Amino acid sequence: MTAVSPRRRREIIDALRRGAVPQRGLDVMAVGLERFQGALSDELDAVTDGGAVFKAVRGEYGAGKTFFARWITETAKQRGFATAEVQISETETPLHRLETIYRRITENLATEATPASAFREVIDEWLRVLQEDAISAGADAADSNEVARSTDALLERRLAVVSRTAPAFAAALRGYHVATAAGEVETADGLAAWLGGQPHVSASVRRVAGVRGDLDHFGAFGFLQGLLAILRDSDYAGLVLVLDEVETLQRVRSDVREKSLNALRQLLDEIDAGRFPGLYVLITGTPAFYDGTQGVQRLPPLAARIGVDFSGDPRWDNPRAPQVRLPGFQRQSLQELGERIRDIYVSGSSQADRITTLVTDGYLGGLADTVAGRLGGKVGIAPRLYLRKLIDILDKIEQFPDYVPPQAPDVAVLETELNADERAAMGGLDAISIDV
């Protein structure tokens, strides 16, 4: 029996009922990912100790790259990391515009306590830690003026490292601290936005901190270093950054593609040079992106750094390599996933005995065959629909005492239930699938 808390059970089931990937509880759904756990744990340990990691994940459409990335971020949050997931897009988040990437990082920053938009909370927590450290160093907690002076002095020492690489970031952070202490809410809000890379902060607010202009491409790396320093001083283990759907670079103009690949190489160079202690970067892409002429191979220095020979048996793939591949769902994996979800459902159901009697392991296997068969045998894109069908059956068993589910081969799959990729698979079309 799979044990989860009532809250996690509800979140998982509600998401699957809607056909969505749960935001939490992915560890219990991580079927077939056990082989990566040891290497992932070692890499996160290295980042916690002040190192940095760059990891590339490859998989065909439907192999579960997005799920894999979210599994890693949830694992990292449970170990004290902050995380951010950035979807690469030619129009919304172009990879060669690093200031946009940084802004998306701060907008999507999440921690175990704060699911999203945790940037402001992280800054405030950093200031609280400063005050606590000042008191621990000898400042009289009963004397607010002494605590303020000691906190200011400690702030300057902590900002010294940031100032060398991102003086504007340090200046704005200093101004934010002053505005917060003085209760100047509007100024503090404006400086927090500017620190997060938001454009169009009023000139009057920027003048308070002695900064000017908006964040540009060249300042983004410095701001990222500043963010990592704040996370480290706030007792976070580091930052896990996911750059998802990087394969979209293959479809942009050639000049944009070249700039984007170069930005990726530059990020890897900075990591190898030790300029981002506490950073774990994960990129996802299709084999065509890594091996094709419109992807990584267009920039030989980048290809040489993250290239791996995948010509052998997948059983001997090295999970410690800079690039790993996902084999995708197999029929047995789909059944095992169904068994886990059934057990999670049963763990909080008043009809546990009835469910386990009607929805046996054999029934789950038959349902997997049925759903995958309706989708042209493409097991890789079946999990979303398979789990949605399963939850619907479990709901009906729990609510209606006389309900008996149809035999697995008789379970209907209607076109109105399908997303575009599933519809294409059912129709036998060759289409791009979205990870689930």
C-alpha positions, 0 to 999 in steps of 0.5 A, spaced: 500 500 500 502 506 498 502 511 504 501 518 503 498 524 507 490 526 506 492 532 503 497 529 498 492 524 496 487 529 495 492 533 490 494 527 486 487 525 485 484 532 483 489 533 478 489 526 475 481 527 475 482 533 470 488 530 466 493 534 469 500 533 472 500 533 480 504 539 482 506 535 489 506 527 490 510 526 484 515 521 488 509 516 488 508 516 481 515 516 479 515 509 476 521 507 472 525 513 475 529 509 480 535 508 476 536 515 476 535 516 484 542 515 486 546 519 481 541 525 482 542 524 490 549 525 489 549 531 484 544 535 489 549 533 495 554 536 491 550 543 489 549 543 497 556 543 498 557 549 494 558 546 487 554 546 481 551 541 476 549 542 468 544 536 466 541 535 459 535 530 459 533 527 452 527 523 450 522 523 445 515 526 445 511 522 450 517 520 454 515 524 460 521 529 460 516 534 463 514 529 469 522 527 470 523 535 471 518 536 476 520 530 479 527 532 480 524 539 483 519 536 488 525 532 490 530 538 491 524 542 495 524 536 500 531 537 501 531 544 502 532 547 495 528 553 491 526 551 484 524 555 478 521 552 472 522 556 465 518 554 459 523 556 453 519 560 448 521 564 442 516 569 443 515 569 451 522 566 454 527 566 448 533 563 451 538 568 448 535 574 452 538 572 459 534 578 462 528 574 460 530 568 463 532 571 470 525 574 470 521 568 469 526 565 474 524 570 480 516 569 477 516 562 478 521 561 484 518 556 489 520 553 495 517 547 499 513 552 503 511 557 498 509 553 491 510 559 487 512 567 487 517 566 493 522 571 491 519 576 495 519 571 501 526 569 500 528 576 500 524 578 507 527 571 510 534 573 508 533 580 512 530 576 518 536 571 518 541 577 518 537 580 524 538 573 527 545 573 526 546 580 528 543 578 535 547 571 535 553 575 534 552 579 540 547 585 539 542 586 544 535 584 542 532 589 547 536 594 544 532 595 537 537 601 535 543 596 536 540 590 532 539 595 526 546 597 526 549 590 527 544 588 522 546 594 517 554 592 518 552 584 517 548 586 511 554 590 508 559 584 509 554 579 506 553 584 500 561 585 499 561 578 495 555 580 491 557 587 490 564 585 486 559 581 481 553 585 481 553 592 484 546 594 482 543 588 485 547 589 492 545 597 491 538 595 490 538 590 496 541 595 500 535 600 498 530 595 499 532 593 506 532 601 508 525 602 505 522 596 509 525 598 515 522 605 514 515 602 512 516 605 505 511 600 502 511 603 495 519 604 495 520 597 497 515 594 492 518 597 487 525 595 489 523 588 490 520 588 483 527 591 480 531 586 483 526 581 480 528 583 473 521 586 472 522 592 467 519 599 467 520 600 475 519 608 476 525 612 476 523 615 483 524 608 486 530 607 482 533 613 485 532 611 492 537 605 491 542 609 486 540 604 480 538 606 473 535 603 467 532 596 467 536 589 467 539 587 461 542 581 458 549 582 460 547 584 468 543 577 468 548 573 470 550 577 476 543 578 478 543 570 478 549 570 482 546 575 487 540 570 488 544 564 489 548 568 495 541 570 498 539 563 498 545 560 501 545 566 506 537 564 508 539 556 509 537 554 502 541 548 499 541 552 492 537 553 486 534 547 481 533 551 475 529 547 469 529 550 462 524 546 459 522 545 451 529 547 449 528 543 443 523 549 440 530 552 438 530 548 432 524 552 429 526 559 430 530 563 425 537 561 424 540 568 428 536 567 434 538 559 434 545 561 434 545 566 439 540 561 444 545 556 443 551 560 445 547 563 451 547 555 453 554 554 452 556 561 456 551 558 462 555 552 462 562 555 461 560 560 467 558 553 471 564 550 470 568 556 472 565 556 479 561 562 478 554 559 480 555 555 487 549 552 489 546 552 482 543 545 478 541 547 471 536 541 468 535 542 460 530 538 456 530 536 449 528 531 444 534 527 441 533 531 434 535 537 438 541 534 441 543 530 435 540 534 429 543 539 425 538 544 427 540 543 434 546 542 439 550 540 433 550 547 430 555 549 436 561 544 436 563 546 443 557 545 446 555 539 443 562 536 445 561 538 452 554 535 453 554 529 448 554 522 450 554 516 446 547 512 446 548 507 441 548 501 446 543 498 450 539 503 454 540 498 460 547 500 461 546 508 460 550 512 465 545 516 470 551 520 472 553 522 465 552 530 463 546 527 458 541 522 460 535 519 456 528 517 458 526 510 455 519 512 456 513 508 458 512 501 457 506 497 458 508 494 465 510 501 467 503 503 465 500 498 469 505 499 475 503 506 475 495 504 475 497 500 481 500 505 485 494 510 484 489 505 485 493 504 492 493 511 493 485 512 492 484 506 496 488 509 502 483 514 504 476 511 501 470 508 505 470 503 499 477 500 499 474 493 499 470 494 494 475 497 490 480 492 491 475 487 489 473 490 482 479 493 480 485 488 480 492 488 478 489 484 472 484 489 470 489 495 471 493 491 466 487 490 461 485 497 462 492 499 460 492 495 454 485 498 452 487 505 452 494 504 449 491 500 443 486 506 442 492 511 441 495 506 436 499 502 441 503 509 443 504 507 450 508 513 451 502 518 451 497 514 454 498 515 462 494 522 462 488 518 459 489 512 462 489 515 469 483 520 468 479 513 466 482 510 472 480 515 477 473 516 473 472 508 475 474 509 482 470 515 483 464 511 481 465 505 485 466 509 491 460 513 490 455 508 487 454 501 491 451 498 485 456 500 480 460 495 476 466 497 472 465 495 464 470 490 462 477 493 461 476 492 453 469 495 453 472 502 456 470 507 451 475 512 449 471 518 446 474 523 442 472 529 446 476 526 452 482 527 448 488 532 447 491 534 440 496 529 441 492 523 443 487 525 438 492 525 432 495 518 435 488 515 435 487 517 428 494 514 426 497 521 424 504 523 426 504 529 431 508 532 436 506 529 443 506 533 449 509 530 456 505 528 461 
